[in-house]
Amino acid sequence: MRSIVIVGGGTAGWSAAACLARFLAKRGTAITLVKSSAIGTVGVGEASVPNIQNFNRYVGLSERDFISGANGTFKLGIRFDDWVRHGSSFFHPFGGYGLPFEEVEFHHCLNRARELGDRLDLADYSLPVAMARSARFSQPSPDNRSPLGDFGYAYHFDAGLYAQQLARIAKSAGVREIDARICGVSRRPSDGWIEALELENGARLAADLFVDCSGFNALLIGKALETPYEDWSRWLPCDRAVAVPSAPTTGELPPYTVARALEAGWSWRIPLQHRIGNGYVYSSRHIDAEAATERLLASLPSPPVGEPNHLRFQAGMRASFWTANCVALGLAGGFIEPLESTSINLVHRGLSTLMDFYPQHAFDPRQIAAANRRFRAEQENIRDFIILHYWASSRNDTAFWRQFRDMSLPQSLSDRIDSYLACGYLEPWFADSFKAESWLTMFEAFGLRPAQSDSRVLDIDMDAVRRALPQIKAAIATGAAQAPLHAEFMARNFSREAVPPNKSLQEA
Ligand SMILES: Cc1cc2nc3c(=O)[nH]c(=O)nc-3n(C[C@H](O)[C@H](O)[C@H](O)COP(=O)(O)OP(=O)(O)OC[C@H]3O[C@@H](n4cnc5c(N)ncnc54)[C@H](O)[C@@H]3O)c2cc1C
């Protein structure tokens, strides 16, 4: 394993370059990244999940540098408007609820208290929800057993600027960058594995391992190796998006994304430092591009500062993300609509998978198969989580929403729903980006309740639980009120004065 070629200079390509440069720093592997400025990148993607913190730490990008360099803001979760029914709203926080009692999970205790007649709202037991309701933000308390400590957070950011930050890290670690269009892929006659890439300038680029980050082009994994694409549009019918940025607004800075269910899909609103990202993800069978654009423009929170950007996609994944000596990441490997901001996360999870199964000497088909099993689970778990948002909705007002009423679910999702409905079972699954509490949020928000709780609730002192519940709720409300407004937090820590230009934020 002496050389790697990464194809693509979008978020996926530069994530791979920065990560593999760190991973292989002691092995002397030569890493080259080829991209074409003439082709460009997708240029949307502004929200993340907490795992990005682990990735940034691994590649050596501090939170301060990341936030100021990518015009970032903090994200406690997503507010889902009009999803359960028209006029409804719930919040998906990155964090748990309440505290376990005598080692029995909080939601079982809450359900038992409900059975005993208490009217309780799970959301009242989450600090990120309480902070989000008043546009406040603070980082978790270091004591993660406290209800003020048990939550995570992510970011909103400009993915183009993020890619530039990763490019600087990768290049300073020795990654070579070539700007040229790839016009051919030559394969070994013996086994069909990729031998070299042919560039428009006539150069030939050979390597042991190729990482395909060529976006929807899927130049290597799709076009050259013909790895089939599994189509998931029968569950996730949205196949288009229109995105347009608008001017930043003064005043409140929400520390969350808003995802609003619309007639033929849903819209996003993402507050960055320098703009608000807006988009409408829709099904082209139910609305055309012109009407979707009009709908989006009519609902902007501030004047547009760019032209509408139209994107097409098909929900699905490659049958194997690792085929022969090629690993596909990002849009080349598959796409799940950005309802839970998971694409860049999947790039990072794909890189973790590649590192865990990276060959020491030669490629072993068993290693490749194991990596493919894990990454398939990563993608299918996210797919199932997204399908749940549509399937569990009671909306019935348009043909788009009615199609989900009779939809048959993937078995893996039916199994999960069944185990929750039977007894509130929420154990974490293998390779799941979303923790049990995220699934709990969805089940609760959409009114799916277990037929019975874990039988251990029969052994605990429910009088003590019922006395403690109002205290936890009050502690969370007090904790949230003490947090600064998100806008103040940003101004205090990330204003131009707080961080002089060209100076590392760690030094500042
Ligand atoms: C509507 C929409 C909203 C999204 N929102 C989010 C979000 O909120 N959060 C999130 O995490 N993700 C989001 N994503 C996904 C995110 O934008 C992408 O996953 C991410 O940017 C990675 O893209 P990429 O690097 O795979 O592909 P691209 O950005 O398309 O990059 C492809 C690269 O390949 C190169 N290339 C292609 N063909 C050739 C060739 N022949 N020769 C040389 N080079 C070539 C190009 O030059 C380019 O550098 C969203 C995506 C869409 C469509």
The ligand as a Gaussian input file, in Angstrom:
#p B3LYP/6-31G(d) Opt

LIG

0 1
 C      -29.739000      19.571000      -1.620000
 C      -28.598000      19.062000      -0.809000
 C      -28.454000      19.503000       0.519000
 C      -27.425000      18.998000       1.303000
 N      -27.329000      19.381000       2.622000
 C      -26.409000      18.788000       3.413000
 C      -26.313000      19.089000       4.797000
 O      -27.032000      19.926000       5.329000
 N      -25.400000      18.430000       5.521000
 C      -24.559000      17.493000       4.987000
 O      -23.774000      16.886000       5.710000
 N      -24.583000      17.241000       3.669000
 C      -25.483000      17.853000       2.874000
 N      -25.517000      17.575000       1.544000
 C      -24.520000      16.704000       0.957000
 C      -23.227000      17.427000       0.793000
 O      -23.385000      18.595000       0.027000
 C      -22.245000      16.473000       0.109000
 O      -22.357000      15.210000       0.676000
 C      -20.869000      16.898000       0.343000
 O      -20.697000      18.203000      -0.098000
 C      -19.915000      15.963000      -0.351000
 O      -19.965000      16.147000      -1.712000
 P      -18.874000      15.382000      -2.561000
 O      -17.543000      15.859000      -2.131000
 O      -19.166000      13.941000      -2.504000
 O      -19.183000      15.810000      -4.065000
 P      -18.923000      17.219000      -4.906000
 O      -19.045000      18.343000      -3.955000
 O      -19.865000      17.130000      -6.023000
 O      -17.452000      17.084000      -5.377000
 C      -17.108000      16.288000      -6.483000
 C      -15.662000      16.508000      -6.865000
 O      -15.302000      15.581000      -7.883000
 C      -14.571000      16.238000      -8.909000
 N      -14.781000      15.550000     -10.188000
 C      -15.939000      15.027000     -10.674000
 N      -15.710000      14.505000     -11.908000
 C      -14.382000      14.686000     -12.184000
 C      -13.538000      14.399000     -13.305000
 N      -14.003000      13.812000     -14.406000
 N      -12.251000      14.755000     -13.221000
 C      -11.740000      15.368000     -12.122000
 N      -12.492000      15.670000     -11.065000
 C      -13.796000      15.346000     -11.096000
 C      -15.138000      17.652000      -8.913000
 O      -14.200000      18.558000      -9.474000
 C      -15.364000      17.892000      -7.424000
 O      -14.171000      18.398000      -6.862000
 C      -26.509000      18.083000       0.729000
 C      -26.623000      17.697000      -0.600000
 C      -27.651000      18.164000      -1.375000
 C      -27.772000      17.714000      -2.802000

